[in-house]
């Protein structure tokens, strides 16, 4: 497969995709509906080479003050800093990621993502990269997908998100030279691919994974905890019977919903799993 690195051509495809994207009334919380509308507007007026600096993407390419100091400190203190975490936190120029004052070679979001992975591996003594499939709920602009591939993941990375955000992910991952699997059906392990999934194609993905023998990891860092209850149940419930590993991060409360109670209930639905809860104040991790 020949990879297309032509920025102008990839951006034209991105704009075409955005123009045809829409949300149903119940597809997202009001906050995210506004974000999607802002992405659509800013794509027409913003600097196309610096899309990670767009105001509409601030929640995805997070500012440095949102990343706790412990994230970078823990990475630097790791005995694997020079051999693993330093290489994994090196940024690219694609989209012009935000600067990180403690280390100009990385970005706040990449530091945060690397810390997620460090915490998961230390808490579980296992890894996500030896799974066949990673199903990520809310993939930001694609940074975690890139990090996991660089960490050695060579399977299928599926991202479930809103159409406008999927367009950003396709733009970023396409400009990064990654190959897309247009459909999960017929996929066989052997080479990294990403696959972008909307509400319309979720059932097809669930069915394919449920009937496969793939080792599937479920990843949702804050995204799931910001869904309306019906929407989070729509995606999480079927995957509780499919996945063997889980990386979830959530804040205590979101728009009146107690995420502490919700994720306590999630643990109770598969009590046979060795759930591990780790702190990232004021948030929490839930790992298997």
Phi and psi in degrees as GROMACS dihedral restraints (atoms count N, CA, C in turn):
[ dihedral_restraints ]
;  ai    aj    ak    al  type     phi  dphi    fc
    3     4     5     6     1   -89.6    20    10
    4     5     6     7     1   124.8    20    10
    6     7     8     9     1   -84.8    20    10
    7     8     9    10     1   134.4    20    10
    9    10    11    12     1   -92.9    20    10
   10    11    12    13     1   118.3    20    10
   12    13    14    15     1  -107.4    20    10
   13    14    15    16     1     8.0    20    10
   15    16    17    18     1   -72.6    20    10
   16    17    18    19     1   107.1    20    10
   18    19    20    21     1   -60.2    20    10
   19    20    21    22     1   -45.3    20    10
   21    22    23    24     1   -61.0    20    10
   22    23    24    25     1   -42.7    20    10
   24    25    26    27     1   -68.6    20    10
   25    26    27    28     1   -43.4    20    10
   27    28    29    30     1   -64.3    20    10
   28    29    30    31     1   -38.5    20    10
   30    31    32    33     1   -69.6    20    10
   31    32    33    34     1   -36.0    20    10
   33    34    35    36     1   -61.8    20    10
   34    35    36    37     1   -41.9    20    10
   36    37    38    39     1   -63.9    20    10
   37    38    39    40     1   -39.8    20    10
   39    40    41    42     1   -60.6    20    10
   40    41    42    43     1   -45.8    20    10
   42    43    44    45     1   -64.2    20    10
   43    44    45    46     1   -40.3    20    10
   45    46    47    48     1   -62.8    20    10
   46    47    48    49     1   -41.6    20    10
   48    49    50    51     1   -64.2    20    10
   49    50    51    52     1   -42.9    20    10
   51    52    53    54     1   -62.8    20    10
   52    53    54    55     1   -40.6    20    10
   54    55    56    57     1   -62.5    20    10
   55    56    57    58     1   -28.5    20    10
   57    58    59    60     1   -96.4    20    10
   58    59    60    61     1     0.5    20    10
   60    61    62    63     1   -83.9    20    10
   61    62    63    64     1   142.4    20    10
   63    64    65    66     1  -150.9    20    10
   64    65    66    67     1   163.0    20    10
   66    67    68    69     1  -120.1    20    10
   67    68    69    70     1   137.9    20    10
   69    70    71    72     1   -75.9    20    10
   70    71    72    73     1   165.0    20    10
   72    73    74    75     1   -60.9    20    10
   73    74    75    76     1   -31.7    20    10
   75    76    77    78     1  -105.8    20    10
   76    77    78    79     1    14.7    20    10
   78    79    80    81     1   -76.1    20    10
   79    80    81    82     1   -26.7    20    10
   81    82    83    84     1  -153.8    20    10
   82    83    84    85     1   157.9    20    10
   84    85    86    87     1   -63.2    20    10
   85    86    87    88     1   153.5    20    10
   87    88    89    90     1   -51.2    20    10
   88    89    90    91     1   -37.2    20    10
   90    91    92    93     1   -56.9    20    10
   91    92    93    94     1   -47.0    20    10
   93    94    95    96     1   -76.8    20    10
   94    95    96    97     1   -26.5    20    10
   96    97    98    99     1   -63.4    20    10
   97    98    99   100     1   -39.1    20    10
   99   100   101   102     1   -67.2    20    10
  100   101   102   103     1   -39.5    20    10
  102   103   104   105     1   -61.7    20    10
  103   104   105   106     1   -44.3    20    10
  105   106   107   108     1   -63.1    20    10
  106   107   108   109     1   -40.4    20    10
  108   109   110   111     1   -64.7    20    10
  109   110   111   112     1   -38.4    20    10
  111   112   113   114     1   -67.1    20    10
  112   113   114   115     1   -38.3    20    10
  114   115   116   117     1   -60.5    20    10
  115   116   117   118     1   -45.4    20    10
  117   118   119   120     1   -59.9    20    10
  118   119   120   121     1   -41.5    20    10
  120   121   122   123     1   -70.9    20    10
  121   122   123   124     1   -46.0    20    10
  123   124   125   126     1   -71.1    20    10
  124   125   126   127     1   -25.3    20    10
  126   127   128   129     1   -62.2    20    10
  127   128   129   130     1   -27.2    20    10
  129   130   131   132     1   -83.9    20    10
  130   131   132   133     1   -25.0    20    10
  132   133   134   135     1  -116.6    20    10
  133   134   135   136     1   -19.3    20    10
  135   136   137   138     1   -83.3    20    10
  136   137   138   139     1   169.9    20    10
  138   139   140   141     1   -71.2    20    10
  139   140   141   142     1   116.1    20    10
  141   142   143   144     1   -71.0    20    10
  142   143   144   145     1   -16.3    20    10
  144   145   146   147     1   -90.2    20    10
  145   146   147   148     1    -9.5    20    10
  147   148   149   150     1  -128.0    20    10
  148   149   150   151     1    43.4    20    10
  150   151   152   153     1   -65.3    20    10
  151   152   153   154     1   -23.2    20    10
  153   154   155   156     1   -74.0    20    10
  154   155   156   157     1    -6.1    20    10
  156   157   158   159     1   -98.3    20    10
  157   158   159   160     1    -1.7    20    10
  159   160   161   162     1   -61.9    20    10
  160   161   162   163     1   142.1    20    10
  162   163   164   165     1   -59.1    20    10
  163   164   165   166     1   -36.1    20    10
  165   166   167   168     1   -66.6    20    10
  166   167   168   169     1   -18.0    20    10
  168   169   170   171     1  -105.6    20    10
  169   170   171   172     1    15.0    20    10
  171   172   173   174     1   -58.7    20    10
  172   173   174   175     1   -37.1    20    10
  174   175   176   177     1   -71.5    20    10
  175   176   177   178     1   -17.5    20    10
  177   178   179   180     1   -96.4    20    10
  178   179   180   181     1   -40.0    20    10
  180   181   182   183     1  -104.9    20    10
  181   182   183   184     1    71.7    20    10
  183   184   185   186     1   -59.3    20    10
  184   185   186   187     1   148.0    20    10
  186   187   188   189     1   -71.7    20    10
  187   188   189   190     1   158.3    20    10
  189   190   191   192     1   -60.1    20    10
  190   191   192   193     1   -34.9    20    10
  192   193   194   195     1   -67.9    20    10
  193   194   195   196     1   -12.4    20    10
  195   196   197   198     1   -84.2    20    10
  196   197   198   199     1   -13.1    20    10
  198   199   200   201     1  -100.3    20    10
  199   200   201   202     1   115.1    20    10
  201   202   203   204     1   -58.4    20    10
  202   203   204   205     1   145.2    20    10
  204   205   206   207     1   -55.9    20    10
  205   206   207   208     1   -31.7    20    10
  207   208   209   210     1   -59.5    20    10
  208   209   210   211     1   -27.5    20    10
  210   211   212   213     1   -60.7    20    10
  211   212   213   214     1   -53.5    20    10
  213   214   215   216     1   -73.2    20    10
  214   215   216   217     1   -38.6    20    10
  216   217   218   219     1   -59.8    20    10
  217   218   219   220     1   -44.4    20    10
  219   220   221   222     1   -65.2    20    10
  220   221   222   223     1   -39.6    20    10
  222   223   224   225     1   -62.7    20    10
  223   224   225   226     1   -44.6    20    10
  225   226   227   228     1   -66.5    20    10
  226   227   228   229     1   -33.0    20    10
  228   229   230   231     1   -79.7    20    10
  229   230   231   232     1   -14.5    20    10
  231   232   233   234     1   -63.0    20    10
  232   233   234   235     1   141.9    20    10
  234   235   236   237     1   -65.9    20    10
  235   236   237   238     1   -14.9    20    10
  237   238   239   240     1  -101.1    20    10
  238   239   240   241     1    15.6    20    10
  240   241   242   243     1   -55.7    20    10
  241   242   243   244     1   -53.5    20    10
  243   244   245   246     1   -71.7    20    10
  244   245   246   247     1   -31.0    20    10
  246   247   248   249     1   -93.6    20    10
  247   248   249   250     1   -24.7    20    10
  249   250   251   252     1  -124.8    20    10
  250   251   252   253     1   -60.4    20    10
  252   253   254   255     1   -74.7    20    10
  253   254   255   256     1   -33.0    20    10
  255   256   257   258     1   -62.0    20    10
  256   257   258   259     1   -52.1    20    10
  258   259   260   261     1   -60.4    20    10
  259   260   261   262     1   -37.6    20    10
  261   262   263   264     1   -71.9    20    10
  262   263   264   265     1   -20.8    20    10
  264   265   266   267     1   -97.5    20    10
  265   266   267   268     1    12.4    20    10
  267   268   269   270     1   -80.9    20    10
  268   269   270   271     1   129.1    20    10
  270   271   272   273     1   -88.7    20    10
  271   272   273   274     1   165.0    20    10
  273   274   275   276     1  -109.6    20    10
  274   275   276   277     1   175.8    20    10
  276   277   278   279     1   -89.0    20    10
  277   278   279   280     1    -6.4    20    10
  279   280   281   282     1   -58.4    20    10
  280   281   282   283     1   119.9    20    10
  282   283   284   285     1    76.5    20    10
  283   284   285   286     1    -4.2    20    10
  285   286   287   288     1    55.1    20    10
  286   287   288   289     1    75.9    20    10
  288   289   290   291     1   -59.4    20    10
  289   290   291   292     1   159.4    20    10
  291   292   293   294     1   -65.0    20    10
  292   293   294   295     1   150.4    20    10
  294   295   296   297     1   -76.5    20    10
  295   296   297   298     1   154.4    20    10
  297   298   299   300     1  -124.2    20    10
  298   299   300   301     1   117.0    20    10
  300   301   302   303     1   -65.5    20    10
  301   302   303   304     1   -27.7    20    10
  303   304   305   306     1   -81.1    20    10
  304   305   306   307     1   -12.1    20    10
  306   307   308   309     1  -164.5    20    10
  307   308   309   310     1   102.2    20    10
  309   310   311   312     1   -70.9    20    10
  310   311   312   313     1    -6.1    20    10
  312   313   314   315     1   -89.0    20    10
  313   314   315   316     1    -1.3    20    10
  315   316   317   318     1  -132.4    20    10
  316   317   318   319     1  -169.5    20    10
  318   319   320   321     1  -137.6    20    10
  319   320   321   322     1   159.8    20    10
  321   322   323   324     1   -56.7    20    10
  322   323   324   325     1   -44.9    20    10
  324   325   326   327     1   -68.1    20    10
  325   326   327   328     1   -34.8    20    10
  327   328   329   330     1   -70.3    20    10
  328   329   330   331     1   -36.5    20    10
  330   331   332   333     1   -61.5    20    10
  331   332   333   334     1   -45.7    20    10
  333   334   335   336     1   -61.6    20    10
  334   335   336   337     1   -44.1    20    10
  336   337   338   339     1   -65.8    20    10
  337   338   339   340     1   -41.3    20    10
  339   340   341   342     1   -63.1    20    10
  340   341   342   343     1   -37.1    20    10
  342   343   344   345     1   -65.7    20    10
  343   344   345   346     1   -39.9    20    10
  345   346   347   348     1   -52.4    20    10
  346   347   348   349     1   -49.0    20    10
  348   349   350   351     1   -66.0    20    10
  349   350   351   352     1   -42.2    20    10
  351   352   353   354     1   -59.0    20    10
  352   353   354   355     1   -48.6    20    10
  354   355   356   357     1   -62.4    20    10
  355   356   357   358     1   -41.3    20    10
  357   358   359   360     1   -61.7    20    10
  358   359   360   361     1   -47.6    20    10
  360   361   362   363     1   -66.6    20    10
  361   362   363   364     1   -37.4    20    10
  363   364   365   366     1   -71.4    20    10
  364   365   366   367     1   -36.6    20    10
  366   367   368   369     1   -76.2    20    10
  367   368   369   370     1   -33.1    20    10
  369   370   371   372     1  -107.5    20    10
  370   371   372   373     1   -13.8    20    10
  372   373   374   375     1    57.0    20    10
  373   374   375   376     1    28.3    20    10
  375   376   377   378     1  -136.7    20    10
  376   377   378   379     1  -175.4    20    10
  378   379   380   381     1  -139.6    20    10
  379   380   381   382     1   154.5    20    10
  381   382   383   384     1   -82.1    20    10
  382   383   384   385     1   -23.9    20    10
  384   385   386   387     1   -74.1    20    10
  385   386   387   388     1   -14.1    20    10
  387   388   389   390     1   -94.4    20    10
  388   389   390   391     1     9.7    20    10
  390   391   392   393     1   -79.3    20    10
  391   392   393   394     1   163.7    20    10
  393   394   395   396     1   -85.6    20    10
  394   395   396   397     1   -34.7    20    10
  396   397   398   399     1  -136.9    20    10
  397   398   399   400     1   137.4    20    10
  399   400   401   402     1  -115.0    20    10
  400   401   402   403     1   126.0    20    10
  402   403   404   405     1  -108.4    20    10
  403   404   405   406     1   109.9    20    10
  405   406   407   408     1  -107.6    20    10
  406   407   408   409     1   126.2    20    10
  408   409   410   411     1   -93.7    20    10
  409   410   411   412     1   116.4    20    10
  411   412   413   414     1    71.7    20    10
  412   413   414   415     1    88.0    20    10
  414   415   416   417     1   -94.5    20    10
  415   416   417   418     1    16.8    20    10
  417   418   419   420     1    57.4    20    10
  418   419   420   421     1  -132.0    20    10
  420   421   422   423     1  -101.6    20    10
  421   422   423   424     1     3.7    20    10
  423   424   425   426     1   112.6    20    10
  424   425   426   427     1     5.8    20    10
  426   427   428   429     1   -63.3    20    10
  427   428   429   430     1   -41.0    20    10
  429   430   431   432     1   -69.4    20    10
  430   431   432   433     1   -34.4    20    10
  432   433   434   435     1   -59.3    20    10
  433   434   435   436     1   -44.9    20    10
  435   436   437   438     1   -63.8    20    10
  436   437   438   439     1   -44.4    20    10
  438   439   440   441     1   -60.4    20    10
  439   440   441   442     1   -46.1    20    10
  441   442   443   444     1   -65.8    20    10
  442   443   444   445     1   -36.7    20    10
  444   445   446   447     1   -64.4    20    10
  445   446   447   448     1   -43.4    20    10
  447   448   449   450     1   -65.9    20    10
  448   449   450   451     1   -25.3    20    10
  450   451   452   453     1   -80.2    20    10
  451   452   453   454     1    -7.2    20    10
  453   454   455   456     1   119.1    20    10
  454   455   456   457     1     0.9    20    10
  456   457   458   459     1   -69.7    20    10
  457   458   459   460     1   127.1    20    10
  459   460   461   462     1  -124.3    20    10
  460   461   462   463     1    23.4    20    10
  462   463   464   465     1  -106.7    20    10
  463   464   465   466     1  -149.7    20    10
  465   466   467   468     1   -99.9    20    10
  466   467   468   469     1   121.8    20    10
  468   469   470   471     1  -103.6    20    10
  469   470   471   472     1   108.3    20    10
  471   472   473   474     1   -96.9    20    10
  472   473   474   475     1   132.7    20    10
  474   475   476   477     1  -119.3    20    10
  475   476   477   478     1   125.9    20    10
  477   478   479   480     1  -105.7    20    10
  478   479   480   481     1   122.5    20    10
  480   481   482   483     1  -160.3    20    10
  481   482   483   484     1  -179.1    20    10
  483   484   485   486     1   -75.3    20    10
  484   485   486   487     1   149.2    20    10
  486   487   488   489     1   -54.2    20    10
  487   488   489   490     1   -41.7    20    10
  489   490   491   492     1   -66.2    20    10
  490   491   492   493     1   -36.0    20    10
  492   493   494   495     1   -75.0    20    10
  493   494   495   496     1   -36.5    20    10
  495   496   497   498     1   -59.9    20    10
  496   497   498   499     1   -35.4    20    10
  498   499   500   501     1   -63.3    20    10
  499   500   501   502     1   -40.1    20    10
  501   502   503   504     1   -63.2    20    10
  502   503   504   505     1   -43.1    20    10
  504   505   506   507     1   -62.9    20    10
  505   506   507   508     1   -42.3    20    10
  507   508   509   510     1   -64.1    20    10
  508   509   510   511     1   -37.7    20    10
  510   511   512   513     1   -63.3    20    10
  511   512   513   514     1   -52.2    20    10
  513   514   515   516     1   -65.1    20    10
  514   515   516   517     1   -48.8    20    10
  516   517   518   519     1   -70.1    20    10
  517   518   519   520     1   -33.4    20    10
  519   520   521   522     1   -66.1    20    10
  520   521   522   523     1   -44.5    20    10
  522   523   524   525     1   -67.5    20    10
  523   524   525   526     1   -22.5    20    10
  525   526   527   528     1   -83.1    20    10
  526   527   528   529     1    -3.5    20    10
  528   529   530   531     1    87.3    20    10
  529   530   531   532     1    17.3    20    10
  531   532   533   534     1   -88.5    20    10
  532   533   534   535     1   150.0    20    10
  534   535   536   537     1   -93.8    20    10
  535   536   537   538     1   138.0    20    10
  537   538   539   540     1  -101.9    20    10
  538   539   540   541     1   135.9    20    10
  540   541   542   543     1   -93.7    20    10
  541   542   543   544     1   112.4    20    10
  543   544   545   546     1   -66.3    20    10
  544   545   546   547     1   -19.9    20    10
  546   547   548   549     1  -153.2    20    10
  547   548   549   550     1   145.9    20    10
  549   550   551   552     1   -76.3    20    10
  550   551   552   553     1   -24.1    20    10
  552   553   554   555     1   -63.1    20    10
  553   554   555   556     1   128.4    20    10
  555   556   557   558     1    85.1    20    10
  556   557   558   559     1     0.8    20    10
  558   559   560   561     1   -68.1    20    10
  559   560   561   562     1   135.1    20    10
  561   562   563   564     1  -124.5    20    10
  562   563   564   565     1   136.2    20    10
  564   565   566   567     1   -56.3    20    10
  565   566   567   568     1   146.5    20    10
  567   568   569   570     1   136.8    20    10
  568   569   570   571     1    75.6    20    10
  570   571   572   573     1   113.1    20    10
  571   572   573   574     1   133.7    20    10
  573   574   575   576     1   -69.6    20    10
  574   575   576   577     1   135.7    20    10
  576   577   578   579     1  -141.9    20    10
  577   578   579   580     1   155.6    20    10
  579   580   581   582     1  -116.8    20    10
  580   581   582   583     1   149.6    20    10
  582   583   584   585     1  -136.5    20    10
  583   584   585   586     1   125.8    20    10
  585   586   587   588     1  -103.7    20    10
  586   587   588   589     1   128.8    20    10
  588   589   590   591     1  -126.4    20    10
  589   590   591   592     1   135.0    20    10
  591   592   593   594     1  -108.7    20    10
  592   593   594   595     1   177.6    20    10
  594   595   596   597     1   -55.4    20    10
  595   596   597   598     1   -36.4    20    10
  597   598   599   600     1   -65.7    20    10
  598   599   600   601     1   -26.5    20    10
  600   601   602   603     1  -111.8    20    10
  601   602   603   604     1     6.2    20    10
  603   604   605   606     1   -62.8    20    10
  604   605   606   607     1   -44.5    20    10
  606   607   608   609     1   -60.6    20    10
  607   608   609   610     1   -37.4    20    10
  609   610   611   612     1   -63.6    20    10
  610   611   612   613     1   -41.0    20    10
  612   613   614   615     1   -67.5    20    10
  613   614   615   616     1   -45.4    20    10
  615   616   617   618     1   -58.5    20    10
  616   617   618   619     1   -45.3    20    10
  618   619   620   621     1   -62.2    20    10
  619   620   621   622     1   -42.1    20    10
  621   622   623   624     1   -66.2    20    10
  622   623   624   625     1   -41.8    20    10
  624   625   626   627     1   -71.8    20    10
  625   626   627   628     1   -37.6    20    10
  627   628   629   630     1   -64.9    20    10
  628   629   630   631     1   -30.0    20    10
  630   631   632   633     1   -94.5    20    10
  631   632   633   634     1     2.2    20    10
  633   634   635   636     1  -100.4    20    10
  634   635   636   637     1   175.5    20    10
  636   637   638   639     1  -108.6    20    10
  637   638   639   640     1    18.6    20    10
  639   640   641   642     1   -67.4    20    10
  640   641   642   643     1   143.4    20    10
  642   643   644   645     1   -84.1    20    10
  643   644   645   646     1   116.0    20    10
  645   646   647   648     1  -113.5    20    10
  646   647   648   649     1   132.0    20    10
  648   649   650   651     1  -107.9    20    10
  649   650   651   652     1   140.6    20    10
  651   652   653   654     1  -108.0    20    10
  652   653   654   655     1   124.9    20    10
  654   655   656   657     1  -125.0    20    10
  655   656   657   658     1   128.4    20    10
  657   658   659   660     1  -152.4    20    10
  658   659   660   661     1    97.0    20    10
  660   661   662   663     1   -98.5    20    10
  661   662   663   664     1    97.5    20    10
  663   664   665   666     1    72.7    20    10
  664   665   666   667     1   -24.2    20    10
  666   667   668   669     1   -59.6    20    10
  667   668   669   670     1   -52.9    20    10
  669   670   671   672     1   -60.9    20    10
  670   671   672   673     1   -35.9    20    10
  672   673   674   675     1   -74.6    20    10
  673   674   675   676     1    -2.8    20    10
  675   676   677   678     1  -111.1    20    10
  676   677   678   679     1     9.4    20    10
  678   679   680   681     1   -85.7    20    10
  679   680   681   682     1   151.6    20    10
  681   682   683   684     1   -58.6    20    10
  682   683   684   685     1   153.5    20    10
  684   685   686   687     1   -56.3    20    10
  685   686   687   688     1   -44.7    20    10
  687   688   689   690     1   -63.3    20    10
  688   689   690   691     1   -38.6    20    10
  690   691   692   693     1   -69.4    20    10
  691   692   693   694     1   -38.9    20    10
  693   694   695   696     1   -70.4    20    10
  694   695   696   697     1   -35.1    20    10
  696   697   698   699     1   -67.3    20    10
  697   698   699   700     1   -36.0    20    10
  699   700   701   702     1   -57.2    20    10
  700   701   702   703     1   -37.5    20    10
  702   703   704   705     1   -96.0    20    10
  703   704   705   706     1   -37.8    20    10
  705   706   707   708     1   -76.9    20    10
  706   707   708   709     1   -43.6    20    10
  708   709   710   711     1   -51.8    20    10
  709   710   711   712     1   -49.9    20    10
  711   712   713   714     1   -66.8    20    10
  712   713   714   715     1   -27.8    20    10
  714   715   716   717     1   -80.8    20    10
  715   716   717   718     1   -13.5    20    10
  717   718   719   720     1   -67.9    20    10
  718   719   720   721     1   -21.0    20    10
  720   721   722   723     1   -97.8    20    10
  721   722   723   724     1    -4.4    20    10
  723   724   725   726     1  -108.8    20    10
  724   725   726   727     1   -39.2    20    10
  726   727   728   729     1   -88.6    20    10
  727   728   729   730     1   149.6    20    10
  729   730   731   732     1  -106.7    20    10
  730   731   732   733     1   -13.8    20    10
  732   733   734   735     1  -138.8    20    10
  733   734   735   736     1   147.3    20    10
  735   736   737   738     1  -138.7    20    10
  736   737   738   739     1   133.9    20    10
  738   739   740   741     1  -127.3    20    10
  739   740   741   742     1   106.6    20    10
  741   742   743   744     1  -127.0    20    10
  742   743   744   745     1   135.7    20    10
  744   745   746   747     1  -124.9    20    10
  745   746   747   748     1   139.7    20    10
  747   748   749   750     1  -151.3    20    10
  748   749   750   751     1   149.7    20    10
  750   751   752   753     1   -88.0    20    10
  751   752   753   754     1   160.5    20    10
  753   754   755   756     1   -59.4    20    10
  754   755   756   757     1   -35.0    20    10
  756   757   758   759     1  -148.7    20    10
  757   758   759   760     1   147.1    20    10
  759   760   761   762     1  -145.7    20    10
  760   761   762   763     1   117.9    20    10
  762   763   764   765     1    50.1    20    10
  763   764   765   766     1    45.4    20    10
  765   766   767   768     1    86.3    20    10
  766   767   768   769     1    -3.9    20    10
  768   769   770   771     1   -95.6    20    10
  769   770   771   772     1   129.1    20    10
  771   772   773   774     1   -81.0    20    10
  772   773   774   775     1   104.6    20    10
  774   775   776   777     1   -72.5    20    10
  775   776   777   778     1   -24.9    20    10
  777   778   779   780     1   -62.0    20    10
  778   779   780   781     1   -48.2    20    10
  780   781   782   783     1   -65.0    20    10
  781   782   783   784     1   -40.7    20    10
  783   784   785   786     1   -63.2    20    10
  784   785   786   787     1   -47.1    20    10
  786   787   788   789     1   -79.3    20    10
  787   788   789   790     1   -19.7    20    10
  789   790   791   792     1   -63.5    20    10
  790   791   792   793     1   -41.4    20    10
  792   793   794   795     1   -64.8    20    10
  793   794   795   796     1   -39.3    20    10
  795   796   797   798     1   -58.9    20    10
  796   797   798   799     1   -44.8    20    10
  798   799   800   801     1   -59.6    20    10
  799   800   801   802     1   -39.4    20    10
  801   802   803   804     1   -68.1    20    10
  802   803   804   805     1   -20.4    20    10
  804   805   806   807     1   -77.7    20    10
  805   806   807   808     1   -22.4    20    10
  807   808   809   810     1  -133.5    20    10
  808   809   810   811     1    68.8    20    10
  810   811   812   813     1   -66.7    20    10
  811   812   813   814     1   -17.4    20    10
  813   814   815   816     1   -72.1    20    10
  814   815   816   817     1   -16.5    20    10
  816   817   818   819     1   -79.6    20    10
  817   818   819   820     1   149.4    20    10
  819   820   821   822     1   -89.2    20    10
  820   821   822   823     1    74.4    20    10
  822   823   824   825     1   -64.7    20    10
  823   824   825   826     1   138.6    20    10
  825   826   827   828     1  -126.7    20    10
  826   827   828   829     1   129.2    20    10
  828   829   830   831     1  -105.9    20    10
  829   830   831   832     1   127.9    20    10
  831   832   833   834     1  -124.8    20    10
  832   833   834   835     1   149.7    20    10
  834   835   836   837     1   -91.3    20    10
  835   836   837   838     1   139.6    20    10
  837   838   839   840     1  -140.6    20    10
  838   839   840   841     1    72.1    20    10
  840   841   842   843     1   -49.0    20    10
  841   842   843   844     1   133.9    20    10
  843   844   845   846     1   -87.9    20    10
  844   845   846   847     1     8.8    20    10
  846   847   848   849     1   -94.9    20    10
  847   848   849   850     1   179.7    20    10
  849   850   851   852     1  -139.4    20    10
  850   851   852   853     1   151.5    20    10
  852   853   854   855     1  -101.8    20    10
  853   854   855   856     1   149.9    20    10
  855   856   857   858     1  -129.9    20    10
  856   857   858   859     1   117.0    20    10
  858   859   860   861     1  -121.5    20    10
  859   860   861   862     1   150.7    20    10
